[in-house]
Amino acid sequence: MTNKELIDISAVEITGNSVQERLACFIKTVKNPYCFRVKSTPVQLVFSDKAGAPAVENALVNIAIRRFK
């Protein structure tokens, strides 16, 4: 996927009252929550499968909460 094809999350407007609604809106808008861009910077999220690493769901919720307060 090229940089231009990635969704720029700095321009995304997230709606919803609950964390679940906001996360669903984020995923629906961004399409791929593991690969997007912030302005001109591409971002690819990679998670560890090592014991003690945070769950993917928790990491995505934390990103959405911090970004879209």
Biopython code that builds the backbone (N, CA, C, O; Angstrom):
import numpy as np
from Bio.PDB.StructureBuilder import StructureBuilder

atoms = [
    (1, "MET", "N", (0.849, -1.180, 0.000)),
    (1, "MET", "CA", (0.000, 0.000, 0.000)),
    (1, "MET", "C", (0.890, 1.238, 0.000)),
    (1, "MET", "O", (1.848, 1.318, 0.769)),
    (2, "THR", "N", (0.582, 2.181, -0.843)),
    (2, "THR", "CA", (1.392, 3.395, -0.921)),
    (2, "THR", "C", (0.981, 4.382, 0.166)),
    (2, "THR", "O", (-0.098, 4.274, 0.749)),
    (3, "ASN", "N", (1.858, 5.339, 0.425)),
    (3, "ASN", "CA", (1.599, 6.361, 1.441)),
    (3, "ASN", "C", (0.296, 7.108, 1.149)),
    (3, "ASN", "O", (-0.463, 7.407, 2.072)),
    (4, "LYS", "N", (0.033, 7.409, -0.113)),
    (4, "LYS", "CA", (-1.186, 8.144, -0.472)),
    (4, "LYS", "C", (-2.449, 7.329, -0.220)),
    (4, "LYS", "O", (-3.507, 7.901, 0.042)),
    (5, "GLU", "N", (-2.354, 6.004, -0.295)),
    (5, "GLU", "CA", (-3.513, 5.139, -0.074)),
    (5, "GLU", "C", (-3.870, 4.998, 1.409)),
    (5, "GLU", "O", (-4.998, 4.642, 1.749)),
    (6, "LEU", "N", (-2.908, 5.278, 2.283)),
    (6, "LEU", "CA", (-3.160, 5.173, 3.721)),
    (6, "LEU", "C", (-4.040, 6.329, 4.183)),
    (6, "LEU", "O", (-3.911, 7.450, 3.691)),
    (7, "ILE", "N", (-4.929, 6.055, 5.125)),
    (7, "ILE", "CA", (-5.804, 7.076, 5.687)),
    (7, "ILE", "C", (-5.006, 7.934, 6.665)),
    (7, "ILE", "O", (-4.308, 7.408, 7.531)),
    (8, "ASP", "N", (-5.109, 9.247, 6.525)),
    (8, "ASP", "CA", (-4.452, 10.190, 7.429)),
    (8, "ASP", "C", (-5.332, 10.380, 8.665)),
    (8, "ASP", "O", (-6.380, 11.020, 8.590)),
    (9, "ILE", "N", (-4.905, 9.822, 9.807)),
    (9, "ILE", "CA", (-5.748, 9.902, 11.000)),
    (9, "ILE", "C", (-5.781, 11.287, 11.621)),
    (9, "ILE", "O", (-6.623, 11.552, 12.479)),
    (10, "SER", "N", (-4.887, 12.176, 11.210)),
    (10, "SER", "CA", (-4.946, 13.534, 11.743)),
    (10, "SER", "C", (-6.158, 14.286, 11.190)),
    (10, "SER", "O", (-6.559, 15.312, 11.739)),
    (11, "ALA", "N", (-6.735, 13.778, 10.112)),
    (11, "ALA", "CA", (-7.903, 14.410, 9.503)),
    (11, "ALA", "C", (-9.198, 13.643, 9.781)),
    (11, "ALA", "O", (-10.255, 14.010, 9.269)),
    (12, "VAL", "N", (-9.122, 12.595, 10.575)),
    (12, "VAL", "CA", (-10.283, 11.738, 10.850)),
    (12, "VAL", "C", (-11.090, 12.303, 12.006)),
    (12, "VAL", "O", (-10.531, 12.703, 13.027)),
    (13, "GLU", "N", (-12.401, 12.334, 11.843)),
    (13, "GLU", "CA", (-13.283, 12.754, 12.940)),
    (13, "GLU", "C", (-13.981, 11.513, 13.482)),
    (13, "GLU", "O", (-14.677, 10.807, 12.751)),
    (14, "ILE", "N", (-13.787, 11.260, 14.760)),
    (14, "ILE", "CA", (-14.356, 10.080, 15.410)),
    (14, "ILE", "C", (-15.549, 10.504, 16.237)),
    (14, "ILE", "O", (-15.482, 11.472, 16.994)),
    (15, "THR", "N", (-16.652, 9.769, 16.088)),
    (15, "THR", "CA", (-17.862, 10.050, 16.852)),
    (15, "THR", "C", (-18.237, 8.828, 17.673)),
    (15, "THR", "O", (-17.788, 7.716, 17.394)),
    (16, "GLY", "N", (-19.049, 9.040, 18.671)),
    (16, "GLY", "CA", (-19.525, 7.956, 19.524)),
    (16, "GLY", "C", (-19.399, 8.349, 20.980)),
    (16, "GLY", "O", (-18.550, 9.160, 21.350)),
    (17, "ASN", "N", (-20.251, 7.766, 21.799)),
    (17, "ASN", "CA", (-20.242, 8.079, 23.229)),
    (17, "ASN", "C", (-19.361, 7.133, 24.024)),
    (17, "ASN", "O", (-18.660, 7.563, 24.940)),
    (18, "SER", "N", (-19.388, 5.865, 23.690)),
    (18, "SER", "CA", (-18.609, 4.885, 24.446)),
    (18, "SER", "C", (-17.283, 4.603, 23.736)),
    (18, "SER", "O", (-17.106, 4.931, 22.563)),
    (19, "VAL", "N", (-16.373, 3.997, 24.463)),
    (19, "VAL", "CA", (-15.090, 3.608, 23.882)),
    (19, "VAL", "C", (-15.329, 2.657, 22.712)),
    (19, "VAL", "O", (-14.679, 2.769, 21.672)),
    (20, "GLN", "N", (-16.259, 1.728, 22.883)),
    (20, "GLN", "CA", (-16.556, 0.760, 21.832)),
    (20, "GLN", "C", (-17.070, 1.455, 20.570)),
    (20, "GLN", "O", (-16.679, 1.088, 19.462)),
    (21, "GLU", "N", (-17.940, 2.453, 20.728)),
    (21, "GLU", "CA", (-18.471, 3.179, 19.571)),
    (21, "GLU", "C", (-17.370, 3.971, 18.874)),
    (21, "GLU", "O", (-17.308, 3.996, 17.644)),
    (22, "ARG", "N", (-16.505, 4.615, 19.645)),
    (22, "ARG", "CA", (-15.416, 5.397, 19.052)),
    (22, "ARG", "C", (-14.418, 4.490, 18.343)),
    (22, "ARG", "O", (-13.929, 4.827, 17.265)),
    (23, "LEU", "N", (-14.113, 3.337, 18.943)),
    (23, "LEU", "CA", (-13.197, 2.392, 18.324)),
    (23, "LEU", "C", (-13.790, 1.837, 17.028)),
    (23, "LEU", "O", (-13.084, 1.704, 16.028)),
    (24, "ALA", "N", (-15.081, 1.515, 17.046)),
    (24, "ALA", "CA", (-15.742, 1.024, 15.833)),
    (24, "ALA", "C", (-15.716, 2.083, 14.735)),
    (24, "ALA", "O", (-15.491, 1.758, 13.569)),
    (25, "CYS", "N", (-15.940, 3.330, 15.091)),
    (25, "CYS", "CA", (-15.892, 4.426, 14.135)),
    (25, "CYS", "C", (-14.478, 4.578, 13.572)),
    (25, "CYS", "O", (-14.309, 4.782, 12.370)),
    (26, "PHE", "N", (-13.478, 4.480, 14.423)),
    (26, "PHE", "CA", (-12.080, 4.576, 13.991)),
    (26, "PHE", "C", (-11.758, 3.477, 12.981)),
    (26, "PHE", "O", (-11.194, 3.750, 11.921)),
    (27, "ILE", "N", (-12.116, 2.243, 13.309)),
    (27, "ILE", "CA", (-11.817, 1.113, 12.425)),
    (27, "ILE", "C", (-12.572, 1.242, 11.105)),
    (27, "ILE", "O", (-12.012, 0.977, 10.041)),
    (28, "LYS", "N", (-13.833, 1.645, 11.170)),
    (28, "LYS", "CA", (-14.630, 1.812, 9.945)),
    (28, "LYS", "C", (-14.022, 2.892, 9.050)),
    (28, "LYS", "O", (-13.997, 2.741, 7.828)),
    (29, "THR", "N", (-13.539, 3.967, 9.641)),
    (29, "THR", "CA", (-12.986, 5.090, 8.880)),
    (29, "THR", "C", (-11.590, 4.787, 8.346)),
    (29, "THR", "O", (-11.294, 5.061, 7.183)),
    (30, "VAL", "N", (-10.745, 4.229, 9.182)),
    (30, "VAL", "CA", (-9.345, 4.001, 8.825)),
    (30, "VAL", "C", (-9.174, 2.745, 7.962)),
    (30, "VAL", "O", (-8.192, 2.623, 7.230)),
    (31, "LYS", "N", (-10.113, 1.831, 8.048)),
    (31, "LYS", "CA", (-10.094, 0.561, 7.317)),
    (31, "LYS", "C", (-9.116, -0.446, 7.919)),
    (31, "LYS", "O", (-9.509, -1.562, 8.260)),
    (32, "ASN", "N", (-7.867, -0.068, 8.048)),
    (32, "ASN", "CA", (-6.863, -0.966, 8.603)),
    (32, "ASN", "C", (-6.205, -0.280, 9.799)),
    (32, "ASN", "O", (-5.335, 0.572, 9.616)),
    (33, "PRO", "N", (-6.607, -0.639, 11.021)),
    (33, "PRO", "CA", (-6.071, 0.047, 12.200)),
    (33, "PRO", "C", (-4.594, -0.259, 12.466)),
    (33, "PRO", "O", (-3.999, 0.326, 13.371)),
    (34, "TYR", "N", (-4.003, -1.158, 11.699)),
    (34, "TYR", "CA", (-2.598, -1.494, 11.870)),
    (34, "TYR", "C", (-1.694, -0.741, 10.893)),
    (34, "TYR", "O", (-0.471, -0.787, 11.020)),
    (35, "CYS", "N", (-2.287, -0.050, 9.923)),
    (35, "CYS", "CA", (-1.493, 0.626, 8.906)),
    (35, "CYS", "C", (-2.231, 1.888, 8.463)),
    (35, "CYS", "O", (-3.274, 1.810, 7.815)),
    (36, "PHE", "N", (-1.687, 3.040, 8.812)),
    (36, "PHE", "CA", (-2.312, 4.322, 8.498)),
    (36, "PHE", "C", (-1.203, 5.361, 8.439)),
    (36, "PHE", "O", (-0.026, 5.010, 8.530)),
    (37, "ARG", "N", (-1.547, 6.602, 8.294)),
    (37, "ARG", "CA", (-0.523, 7.643, 8.349)),
    (37, "ARG", "C", (-0.990, 8.792, 9.225)),
    (37, "ARG", "O", (-2.186, 8.989, 9.435)),
    (38, "VAL", "N", (-0.024, 9.547, 9.730)),
    (38, "VAL", "CA", (-0.267, 10.773, 10.472)),
    (38, "VAL", "C", (0.421, 11.871, 9.666)),
    (38, "VAL", "O", (1.646, 11.985, 9.643)),
    (39, "LYS", "N", (-0.422, 12.683, 9.001)),
    (39, "LYS", "CA", (0.056, 13.674, 8.024)),
    (39, "LYS", "C", (0.822, 12.926, 6.939)),
    (39, "LYS", "O", (0.216, 12.135, 6.217)),
    (40, "SER", "N", (2.112, 13.140, 6.797)),
    (40, "SER", "CA", (2.848, 12.457, 5.728)),
    (40, "SER", "C", (3.648, 11.254, 6.231)),
    (40, "SER", "O", (4.386, 10.635, 5.464)),
    (41, "THR", "N", (3.504, 10.921, 7.515)),
    (41, "THR", "CA", (4.287, 9.836, 8.100)),
    (41, "THR", "C", (3.484, 8.535, 8.137)),
    (41, "THR", "O", (2.461, 8.471, 8.820)),
    (42, "PRO", "N", (3.920, 7.504, 7.425)),
    (42, "PRO", "CA", (3.228, 6.215, 7.490)),
    (42, "PRO", "C", (3.489, 5.548, 8.841)),
    (42, "PRO", "O", (4.585, 5.648, 9.393)),
    (43, "VAL", "N", (2.468, 4.866, 9.365)),
    (43, "VAL", "CA", (2.566, 4.178, 10.650)),
    (43, "VAL", "C", (2.092, 2.743, 10.452)),
    (43, "VAL", "O", (1.017, 2.504, 9.901)),
    (44, "GLN", "N", (2.905, 1.794, 10.905)),
    (44, "GLN", "CA", (2.501, 0.396, 10.883)),
    (44, "GLN", "C", (2.658, -0.144, 12.299)),
    (44, "GLN", "O", (3.749, -0.111, 12.870)),
    (45, "LEU", "N", (1.566, -0.639, 12.857)),
    (45, "LEU", "CA", (1.590, -1.183, 14.208)),
    (45, "LEU", "C", (1.951, -2.666, 14.149)),
    (45, "LEU", "O", (1.398, -3.421, 13.349)),
    (46, "VAL", "N", (2.878, -3.066, 15.001)),
    (46, "VAL", "CA", (3.298, -4.452, 15.095)),
    (46, "VAL", "C", (3.270, -4.812, 16.572)),
    (46, "VAL", "O", (3.740, -4.047, 17.414)),
    (47, "PHE", "N", (2.721, -5.971, 16.878)),
    (47, "PHE", "CA", (2.584, -6.389, 18.264)),
    (47, "PHE", "C", (3.381, -7.651, 18.526)),
    (47, "PHE", "O", (3.547, -8.501, 17.652)),
    (48, "SER", "N", (3.863, -7.749, 19.734)),
    (48, "SER", "CA", (4.653, -8.896, 20.153)),
    (48, "SER", "C", (3.748, -10.037, 20.582)),
    (48, "SER", "O", (2.662, -9.816, 21.118)),
    (49, "ASP", "N", (4.206, -11.256, 20.342)),
    (49, "ASP", "CA", (3.477, -12.419, 20.836)),
    (49, "ASP", "C", (4.135, -12.970, 22.104)),
    (49, "ASP", "O", (3.827, -14.080, 22.538)),
    (50, "LYS", "N", (5.037, -12.188, 22.692)),
    (50, "LYS", "CA", (5.719, -12.605, 23.908)),
    (50, "LYS", "C", (4.790, -12.506, 25.113)),
    (50, "LYS", "O", (3.901, -11.656, 25.156)),
    (51, "ALA", "N", (5.003, -13.371, 26.076)),
    (51, "ALA", "CA", (4.217, -13.360, 27.305)),
    (51, "ALA", "C", (4.378, -12.008, 27.996)),
    (51, "ALA", "O", (5.485, -11.473, 28.073)),
    (52, "GLY", "N", (3.288, -11.466, 28.492)),
    (52, "GLY", "CA", (3.326, -10.209, 29.207)),
    (52, "GLY", "C", (3.137, -8.995, 28.322)),
    (52, "GLY", "O", (2.977, -7.884, 28.826)),
    (53, "ALA", "N", (3.153, -9.184, 27.013)),
    (53, "ALA", "CA", (2.923, -8.059, 26.091)),
    (53, "ALA", "C", (1.445, -7.673, 26.161)),
    (53, "ALA", "O", (0.598, -8.541, 26.370)),
    (54, "PRO", "N", (1.113, -6.379, 25.989)),
    (54, "PRO", "CA", (-0.293, -5.974, 26.058)),
    (54, "PRO", "C", (-1.112, -6.586, 24.920)),
    (54, "PRO", "O", (-0.597, -6.817, 23.826)),
    (55, "ALA", "N", (-2.376, -6.841, 25.191)),
    (55, "ALA", "CA", (-3.275, -7.384, 24.176)),
    (55, "ALA", "C", (-3.509, -6.340, 23.078)),
    (55, "ALA", "O", (-3.519, -5.139, 23.348)),
    (56, "VAL", "N", (-3.693, -6.799, 21.863)),
    (56, "VAL", "CA", (-3.937, -5.908, 20.725)),
    (56, "VAL", "C", (-5.136, -5.008, 21.004)),
    (56, "VAL", "O", (-5.089, -3.806, 20.742)),
    (57, "GLU", "N", (-6.202, -5.585, 21.532)),
    (57, "GLU", "CA", (-7.412, -4.810, 21.799)),
    (57, "GLU", "C", (-7.128, -3.667, 22.763)),
    (57, "GLU", "O", (-7.594, -2.547, 22.552)),
    (58, "ASN", "N", (-6.378, -3.937, 23.805)),
    (58, "ASN", "CA", (-6.054, -2.899, 24.787)),
    (58, "ASN", "C", (-5.193, -1.807, 24.166)),
    (58, "ASN", "O", (-5.404, -0.623, 24.431)),
    (59, "ALA", "N", (-4.235, -2.193, 23.352)),
    (59, "ALA", "CA", (-3.364, -1.198, 22.715)),
    (59, "ALA", "C", (-4.169, -0.304, 21.773)),
    (59, "ALA", "O", (-3.963, 0.910, 21.760)),
    (60, "LEU", "N", (-5.077, -0.874, 20.989)),
    (60, "LEU", "CA", (-5.883, -0.077, 20.066)),
    (60, "LEU", "C", (-6.833, 0.852, 20.812)),
    (60, "LEU", "O", (-7.017, 2.001, 20.411)),
    (61, "VAL", "N", (-7.428, 0.371, 21.876)),
    (61, "VAL", "CA", (-8.315, 1.220, 22.678)),
    (61, "VAL", "C", (-7.520, 2.385, 23.256)),
    (61, "VAL", "O", (-7.994, 3.521, 23.240)),
    (62, "ASN", "N", (-6.324, 2.121, 23.763)),
    (62, "ASN", "CA", (-5.496, 3.192, 24.332)),
    (62, "ASN", "C", (-5.117, 4.225, 23.277)),
    (62, "ASN", "O", (-5.117, 5.423, 23.558)),
    (63, "ILE", "N", (-4.796, 3.776, 22.072)),
    (63, "ILE", "CA", (-4.483, 4.712, 20.984)),
    (63, "ILE", "C", (-5.696, 5.581, 20.680)),
    (63, "ILE", "O", (-5.573, 6.801, 20.574)),
    (64, "ALA", "N", (-6.863, 4.964, 20.539)),
    (64, "ALA", "CA", (-8.075, 5.701, 20.213)),
    (64, "ALA", "C", (-8.428, 6.700, 21.317)),
    (64, "ALA", "O", (-8.831, 7.827, 21.029)),
    (65, "ILE", "N", (-8.279, 6.296, 22.559)),
    (65, "ILE", "CA", (-8.600, 7.184, 23.685)),
    (65, "ILE", "C", (-7.673, 8.398, 23.690)),
    (65, "ILE", "O", (-8.131, 9.531, 23.835)),
    (66, "ARG", "N", (-6.376, 8.162, 23.532)),
    (66, "ARG", "CA", (-5.414, 9.278, 23.545)),
    (66, "ARG", "C", (-5.601, 10.199, 22.348)),
    (66, "ARG", "O", (-5.471, 11.416, 22.482)),
    (67, "ARG", "N", (-5.898, 9.647, 21.199)),
    (67, "ARG", "CA", (-5.985, 10.440, 19.963)),
    (67, "ARG", "C", (-7.296, 11.226, 19.878)),
    (67, "ARG", "O", (-7.312, 12.346, 19.367)),
    (68, "PHE", "N", (-8.366, 10.661, 20.363)),
    (68, "PHE", "CA", (-9.681, 11.236, 20.104)),
    (68, "PHE", "C", (-10.438, 11.626, 21.377)),
    (68, "PHE", "O", (-11.651, 11.435, 21.463)),
    (69, "LYS", "N", (-9.733, 12.162, 22.348)),
    (69, "LYS", "CA", (-10.370, 12.621, 23.591)),
    (69, "LYS", "C", (-11.289, 13.794, 23.299)),
    (69, "LYS", "O", (-11.919, 14.327, 24.212)),
]
sb = StructureBuilder()
sb.init_structure("model")
sb.init_model(0)
sb.init_chain("A")
sb.init_seg("    ")
for serial, (resi, resn, name, xyz) in enumerate(atoms, 1):
    if name == "N":
        sb.init_residue(resn, " ", resi, " ")
    sb.init_atom(name, np.array(xyz, "f"), 0.0, 1.0, " ", f" {name:<3s}", serial, name[0])
structure = sb.get_structure()
